Amino acid sequence: MSDFIAEVFFKTARSGGSGGQNVNKVETMAEALWLVAESRFFTDEEKATIQDKLQNKINKEGYLAVKSQESRSQLENKAIALQKMQDMVAKSLTKPKKRKPTRIPKAVKEKRLAGKKKDSLKKELRRPPTSDQ
């Protein structure tokens, strides 16, 4: 799964925000780019799943783009962006468990029916007696 990192390349730029001279001079922001459709490490079905689930992160050219500017170090930002990308791809490929509907226990059904019988009897006793003569 982690083999696809060989296909990832990086773009760097100056980070935004506060930081003074370091931000103004050093390109610390790293953007990891990976062309999903051209990957040799995934099957066509897996690529389609990745493209479908991560369509908001994939640009018009088909590159999955992940940015990081959390650290003051370019190397750390590259590692963070790569880790984020690996996590996203792994999460997109995991299939959710199929939900098994739970059975209603017999005791619960019997309790509900007993309650209904009790209410029925209560209402029956409210009625005036009928004369069957």
Secondary structure, DSSP 8 states (H G I E B T S, - for coil): -GGGGGG-EEEEE---SS-THHHHH---EEEEEEESTT-SSS-HHHHHHHHHHTTTTB-TTSEEEEEE-SSS-HHHHHHHHHHHHHHHHHHHH------------HHHHHHHHHHHHHHHHHHHHHS------
